[in-house]
Amino acid sequence: MNKSLFTLVATCALTSTTWAQTKWDLPAAYAATNFHSENLIQFANDVDKATAGKLKITVHANASLFKANEIKRAVQGGQAPIGEVLLANFENENPMYGADGIPFLATSYADSKKLSDVQKPYLDKLLSAQGMKLLYAVAWPPQGIYVKKEIGSVADMRGLKWRAYSPATGKIAELIGAQPVTIQAAELTQALATGVVESYMSSGSTGYDTKTYESIKYFYDTQAWLPKNALLVNRKAFEALDALTQSAVMKAAADAEARGWKVSAEKDEWYKKALAEKGMKIMKPSPKLITDMKQVGAIMLADWQKKAGPDGEAMIAAFNKSVAAKPAAKAK
């Protein structure tokens, strides 16, 4: 091969390598400092490293690229190849998306992981039909009630301006007699400061990230449910990757899921301590408040099962069986 031909071949090879690099934008709804966002950034870094820069993923936090309720449709329609959503936001689209938003169905990390495991096949089927793929799902810390005054029962919350960010939280407002106001996480700080909302249910994480302590002084640690964020990828975008890159993405996703659940559990108590240090009173709910809220949960579970039909019945049965199963005894 003469020198000029060799140079041409080498140049073409270099150019094709450059062209082979893929860049993905990843929209996310929460602050860059939130543990979910930090987990996404680590996921992107892991993919970059594993593919030697062949797949570059840029995380756009705090709803800076798409609003929270727009991200799923953006991924589904190919406007974004990948994105993170709160699954419970889409319960009106299909009840299966909202299984982890039912109050007092799964209230611990262990039970929430079991619920996640039995929910996954249904999510895979739903998302596949919409041209998407579930990469991983990670729970938020348990949900409590942020409120401006002391409360001892559901009756004490009647008439309060209540932040509703999902069908489930809107339903809770209806059942407790509060006034639902639709506010997404990126808008919550301003909504609290201006009095648009004066109460809501969420995790210690959201309260800390949005500086809720500047407007609200009480957090009732009801540990009502643990909703999940899910990382979705457009199936065509994923299938356009070569096999090695696909494997790298799936490995990074599995690592991110394991890491995310661990960090969420570790930070739960940290968030509550940090809120207390900022002047918020972390309250133990009264037996009456818990009883009232569990009644709300029972109504919502029955309503959810009715909407979800046979698949919902099967999923709840599988979850209850999983919870009831005792761990195998260790060999001596």
C-alpha positions in Angstrom: 0.0 0.0 0.0 1.5 3.3 -1.0 1.8 6.1 1.5 -1.0 8.3 0.1 -3.4 5.4 0.1 -2.4 4.4 3.6 -3.1 8.0 4.8 -6.5 8.0 3.1 -7.5 4.7 4.8 -6.3 6.0 8.2 -8.2 9.2 7.8 -11.4 7.4 6.8 -11.0 5.1 9.8 -10.5 8.1 12.1 -13.5 9.9 10.6 -15.7 6.8 11.0 -14.7 6.5 14.6 -15.6 10.1 15.2 -19.0 9.7 13.5 -19.6 6.6 15.6 -19.8 8.7 18.8 -23.4 9.1 20.0 -24.6 11.9 22.2 -27.7 11.6 24.3 -29.5 14.3 26.3 -31.1 13.0 29.5 -33.9 15.3 30.9 -34.6 15.0 34.6 -37.1 16.9 36.8 -35.2 17.3 40.1 -32.3 19.5 41.3 -28.8 18.6 40.3 -28.0 18.1 44.0 -30.8 15.6 44.5 -29.5 12.0 45.0 -31.6 10.8 42.0 -29.8 13.4 39.8 -26.4 12.6 41.2 -27.2 8.9 40.5 -28.0 9.8 36.9 -24.7 11.7 36.5 -22.8 8.7 37.9 -24.7 6.4 35.4 -23.7 8.7 32.6 -20.1 8.7 33.7 -20.1 4.9 34.0 -21.4 4.6 30.4 -18.9 7.1 29.1 -16.1 5.1 30.8 -17.3 1.7 29.7 -17.7 2.7 26.1 -14.5 4.7 25.9 -16.5 7.9 25.1 -18.5 6.2 22.4 -21.8 7.1 24.1 -21.9 10.5 25.8 -24.9 11.2 28.0 -25.6 14.7 29.3 -28.0 15.1 32.3 -30.3 18.1 32.2 -31.5 18.4 35.8 -34.3 20.5 37.4 -36.7 20.3 34.5 -34.3 22.5 32.4 -34.9 20.6 29.2 -38.5 19.4 29.6 -41.0 19.8 32.4 -41.6 16.8 34.7 -44.8 15.8 33.0 -43.3 16.2 29.5 -40.3 13.9 29.9 -42.1 10.6 29.2 -43.7 11.8 26.1 -40.4 13.3 24.9 -38.7 9.9 25.3 -41.6 8.1 23.7 -41.6 10.5 20.7 -37.9 10.5 20.3 -37.4 14.2 21.2 -35.1 12.9 23.9 -33.5 9.4 23.6 -33.5 8.9 27.4 -35.1 10.5 30.4 -36.1 10.1 34.1 -39.7 10.2 35.3 -41.7 9.7 38.5 -43.8 6.7 37.6 -46.8 7.7 39.7 -47.3 10.8 37.6 -48.7 8.6 34.8 -51.3 6.6 36.7 -54.1 8.2 34.7 -52.5 6.8 31.6 -52.4 3.3 33.0 -53.0 2.3 36.7 -49.9 0.1 36.7 -47.7 3.2 36.6 -49.2 4.3 40.0 -48.9 1.1 42.0 -46.1 2.6 44.2 -48.2 5.7 44.9 -50.9 3.8 47.0 -50.6 5.0 50.6 -49.7 2.3 53.1 -49.4 -0.5 50.6 -45.6 -0.7 50.9 -44.1 1.5 53.6 -40.6 0.2 54.0 -37.6 -0.1 51.7 -37.8 -3.9 51.8 -41.5 -4.0 50.9 -41.1 -1.3 48.3 -38.4 -3.3 46.6 -40.7 -6.3 46.6 -43.4 -4.2 45.1 -40.9 -2.9 42.5 -40.0 -6.5 41.5 -43.6 -7.6 41.0 -44.4 -4.4 39.2 -41.5 -4.6 36.7 -42.9 -7.2 34.2 -46.1 -5.1 33.9 -44.0 -1.9 33.3 -41.8 -3.7 30.8 -44.9 -4.7 28.8 -46.5 -1.2 29.0 -43.3 0.6 28.0 -42.4 -1.8 25.2 -45.8 -1.1 23.6 -45.0 2.6 23.7 -41.6 2.1 22.1 -39.6 2.4 25.3 -37.5 0.3 27.7 -37.1 0.5 31.5 -33.5 0.8 32.5 -33.8 1.1 36.2 -36.1 2.3 39.0 -35.2 3.8 42.4 -37.4 4.6 45.4 -37.7 8.0 47.1 -37.5 8.0 50.9 -40.8 7.4 52.6 -43.5 10.1 52.2 -44.6 12.3 55.1 -46.9 15.3 55.5 -45.5 18.9 55.3 -48.0 21.3 56.9 -48.0 24.8 58.4 -49.8 23.9 61.6 -49.9 21.0 64.1 -52.4 18.3 63.1 -53.8 15.3 64.9 -56.2 13.9 62.4 -57.4 14.2 58.8 -60.1 16.6 59.9 -57.3 19.1 60.7 -56.3 19.2 57.0 -59.6 20.1 55.6 -59.5 23.2 53.3 -55.7 23.4 53.2 -54.1 24.3 49.9 -52.5 21.0 49.0 -49.8 20.4 46.5 -50.9 17.6 44.0 -48.1 16.4 41.8 -49.6 13.1 40.7 -53.1 11.4 40.4 -52.5 9.8 43.8 -51.7 13.0 45.7 -54.7 14.6 44.0 -56.9 11.8 45.1 -55.6 12.2 48.7 -56.6 15.8 48.6 -60.1 14.9 47.5 -60.4 12.3 50.3 -59.2 14.5 53.1 -61.1 17.6 52.0 -58.0 19.7 51.0 -57.8 22.0 48.0 -55.5 20.4 45.4 -53.1 22.6 43.5 -50.9 21.1 40.7 -47.3 22.0 41.4 -44.2 20.2 40.1 -41.0 20.0 42.1 -39.1 22.7 40.1 -41.9 25.1 40.9 -42.5 24.2 44.6 -40.2 26.6 46.3 -41.9 29.6 44.8 -45.4 28.1 45.3 -44.6 27.8 49.0 -43.1 31.2 49.4 -46.1 32.9 47.7 -48.7 30.8 49.6 -50.0 29.0 46.5 -49.7 25.8 48.6 -49.4 25.3 52.3 -49.2 21.6 52.7 -48.1 18.5 50.7 -46.9 14.9 51.0 -43.4 14.0 49.9 -40.1 12.8 51.2 -37.5 14.4 53.4 -35.4 14.8 50.2 -38.0 17.0 48.5 -38.4 19.1 51.6 -34.7 19.7 51.9 -34.1 20.3 48.1 -36.9 22.9 47.9 -36.1 24.6 51.1 -39.6 23.9 52.4 -38.3 24.7 55.9 -38.4 28.4 54.9 -42.2 28.3 54.6 -43.4 25.3 56.5 -42.4 24.2 60.0 -43.9 20.8 60.5 -43.2 17.4 58.9 -45.3 14.4 60.0 -43.2 11.3 59.4 -46.1 9.1 58.3 -43.9 6.8 56.0 -46.9 6.4 53.8 -45.3 5.1 50.6 -42.1 5.1 48.6 -42.7 6.3 45.0 -40.1 5.5 42.4 -38.2 7.4 39.7 -37.6 5.4 36.6 -35.0 5.9 33.8 -36.6 5.2 30.4 -34.9 4.9 27.1 -36.4 5.2 23.6 -36.3 1.6 22.2 -35.2 2.7 18.7 -32.4 4.8 20.1 -31.2 1.9 22.3 -31.4 -0.6 19.5 -29.4 1.7 17.2 -26.4 1.2 19.6 -24.0 -1.7 18.9 -24.2 -4.7 21.1 -21.2 -3.8 23.3 -22.6 -0.3 24.0 -26.0 -1.8 24.8 -24.4 -4.1 27.3 -22.5 -1.2 28.8 -25.7 0.8 29.3 -27.5 -2.2 30.9 -24.6 -2.8 33.3 -24.4 0.9 34.3 -28.2 0.8 34.8 -28.0 -2.2 37.0 -25.3 -0.6 39.1 -27.3 2.7 39.3 -30.4 0.8 40.5 -28.5 -1.0 43.3 -26.6 2.2 44.3 -29.8 4.3 44.2 -31.8 2.2 46.6 -28.8 2.1 49.0 -28.3 5.8 48.9 -32.0 6.5 49.3 -32.2 4.4 52.4 -29.0 5.9 53.8 -30.1 9.5 53.2 -33.6 9.1 54.6 -32.6 9.8 58.2 -30.0 12.4 57.0 -32.7 14.5 55.3 -34.9 14.5 58.4 -31.9 15.5 60.6 -31.0 18.3 58.1 -34.6 19.6 58.1 -34.6 19.7 61.9 -31.3 21.6 61.8 -33.1 24.2 59.6 -35.8 24.7 62.1 -38.4 22.2 61.0 -40.2 20.1 63.6 -40.1 16.4 62.8 -43.3 15.1 64.2 -44.5 11.6 65.1 -48.0 11.3 63.7 -50.7 10.6 66.3 -52.5 7.2 66.3 -55.6 9.0 65.0 -53.8 10.6 62.1 -52.3 7.2 61.1 -55.6 5.5 61.4 -57.3 8.2 59.3 -54.5 8.0 56.6 -54.6 4.2 56.5 -58.4 4.5 55.8 -57.5 6.8 52.9 -55.0 4.3 51.7 -57.6 1.4 51.8 -60.0 3.4 49.7 -57.3 4.2 47.2 -56.1 0.6 47.0 -59.7 -0.6 46.3 -60.1 2.1 43.7 -56.8 1.3 42.1 -57.5 -2.5 41.9 -60.9 -1.7 40.3 -59.2 0.4 37.6 -56.3 -2.0 37.1 -58.5 -5.1 36.6 -57.1 -8.6 36.5 -53.5 -7.5 36.1 -53.8 -5.3 39.2 -55.4 -8.1 41.2 -52.5 -10.5 40.1 -49.9 -7.9 40.9 -51.2 -7.2 44.4 -51.6 -10.9 45.1 -48.0 -11.5 44.0 -46.8 -8.6 46.2 -48.8 -9.9 49.3 -47.3 -13.3 48.8 -43.8 -11.9 48.5 -44.3 -9.9 51.7 -45.7 -12.9 53.6 -42.9 -15.2 52.5 -40.3 -15.7 55.3 -36.6 -15.5 54.4 -35.0 -18.9 54.1 -33.2 -20.1 57.2 -29.4 -19.8 57.0 -27.5 -23.1 57.0 -25.6 -23.8 60.2 
